[in-house]
Each structure stands twice: as structure tokens, then as C-alpha cells.
Amino acid sequence: MLGDFLSSLLVLFILGLMFTISGAINNIFQDLRNRYLDVHQKIYSDIAYLGILFFLLILFIFLYKGSTSSSGIRQIIKL
């Protein structure tokens, strides 16, 4: 019971952290795009931003899968 609550709390924390990081990265990329980049570099910056979001999504799925297994907390600590 307590383990399920802690794992769901951990998932919510990781999800909030992922959205916070992606928002910060988006602000940085938008600032760079508006100041320094031409049209072709803007396309490359969009691809890089999507790559970072994809990496964060894979990381979230990995942590969620580890947190729902029987020894999930120990697997997360081993990261």
C-alpha cells in the first residue's frame, strides 16, 4: 500500500520534472531561434528540441516501468 503510493508519487514528481525541463529547454531554444538562427538552422533546432523531448520521454517510461515493478525503488536508485 505504501509502496504503491510512493511509486505513484515518484511518477508524478518525474512527470512534473520532465515538463519543467522541457519548458525550460523550449524557452532556451525559442530565444536562440529568434536571435541568432536563420531559416535552415531553425529547422535543425526544432529537430534537436524534439530529440531532447524524445529522450526525456524514454527516460520517463524507463523510470515508470522501474517504479511499478516489485523492486522498482531499488532499480531507480541504481541509476
VOVO-931788 format. One record per residue (C-alpha): residue number from 1; chain; x, y, z. Coordinates in Angstrom, 3 decimals. Layout:
REM VOVO-931788
n; chain; px; py; pz
NUM; A; X; Y; Z
...
REM end
This chain:
REM VOVO-931788
n; chain; px; py; pz
1; A; 0.000; 0.000; 0.000
2; A; 2.687; 2.473; 0.999
3; A; 4.899; 1.277; -1.873
4; A; 2.129; 1.930; -4.400
5; A; 1.609; 5.405; -3.006
6; A; 5.325; 6.176; -3.108
7; A; 5.689; 4.864; -6.644
8; A; 2.741; 6.938; -7.861
9; A; 4.164; 9.975; -6.060
10; A; 7.525; 9.344; -7.708
11; A; 5.880; 9.081; -11.127
12; A; 4.088; 12.383; -10.604
13; A; 7.331; 14.015; -9.492
14; A; 9.223; 12.702; -12.524
15; A; 6.417; 13.780; -14.848
16; A; 6.404; 17.290; -13.372
17; A; 10.178; 17.434; -13.608
18; A; 10.024; 16.338; -17.240
19; A; 7.523; 19.081; -18.108
20; A; 9.580; 21.673; -16.236
21; A; 12.785; 20.690; -18.024
22; A; 11.081; 20.582; -21.412
23; A; 9.571; 24.032; -20.801
24; A; 12.967; 25.443; -19.872
25; A; 14.576; 23.859; -22.923
26; A; 11.788; 25.227; -25.101
27; A; 12.382; 28.745; -23.766
28; A; 16.099; 28.466; -24.465
29; A; 15.505; 27.171; -27.981
30; A; 12.932; 29.878; -28.733
31; A; 15.331; 32.565; -27.537
32; A; 18.142; 31.188; -29.690
33; A; 15.866; 30.836; -32.681
34; A; 14.606; 34.390; -32.502
35; A; 18.018; 35.973; -32.003
36; A; 20.671; 34.096; -33.925
37; A; 19.386; 31.492; -36.358
38; A; 18.381; 31.657; -39.977
39; A; 15.661; 29.514; -41.563
40; A; 17.692; 26.320; -42.058
41; A; 19.174; 26.473; -38.567
42; A; 15.675; 26.901; -37.118
43; A; 14.699; 23.576; -38.652
44; A; 17.759; 21.923; -37.098
45; A; 16.977; 23.457; -33.725
46; A; 13.427; 22.060; -33.930
47; A; 14.838; 18.605; -34.667
48; A; 17.236; 18.904; -31.724
49; A; 14.400; 20.019; -29.435
50; A; 12.236; 17.085; -30.486
51; A; 15.190; 14.759; -29.902
52; A; 15.592; 16.061; -26.367
53; A; 11.867; 15.625; -25.694
54; A; 12.015; 12.093; -27.073
55; A; 14.948; 11.313; -24.778
56; A; 13.018; 12.667; -21.785
57; A; 10.010; 10.565; -22.761
58; A; 12.120; 7.398; -22.981
59; A; 13.691; 8.234; -19.621
60; A; 10.239; 8.737; -18.087
61; A; 8.978; 5.420; -19.475
62; A; 12.059; 3.641; -18.137
63; A; 11.644; 5.177; -14.682
64; A; 7.912; 4.453; -14.650
65; A; 8.491; 0.841; -15.626
66; A; 11.107; 0.530; -12.894
67; A; 8.878; 2.172; -10.291
68; A; 5.954; -0.184; -10.902
69; A; 7.945; -3.398; -10.614
70; A; 8.427; -5.172; -7.296
71; A; 11.917; -3.806; -6.717
72; A; 11.314; -0.513; -8.535
73; A; 12.762; 1.832; -5.951
74; A; 15.994; -0.160; -5.812
75; A; 16.229; -0.113; -9.617
76; A; 15.775; 3.657; -9.707
77; A; 18.448; 4.173; -7.053
78; A; 20.882; 2.055; -9.108
79; A; 20.654; 4.576; -11.969
REM end
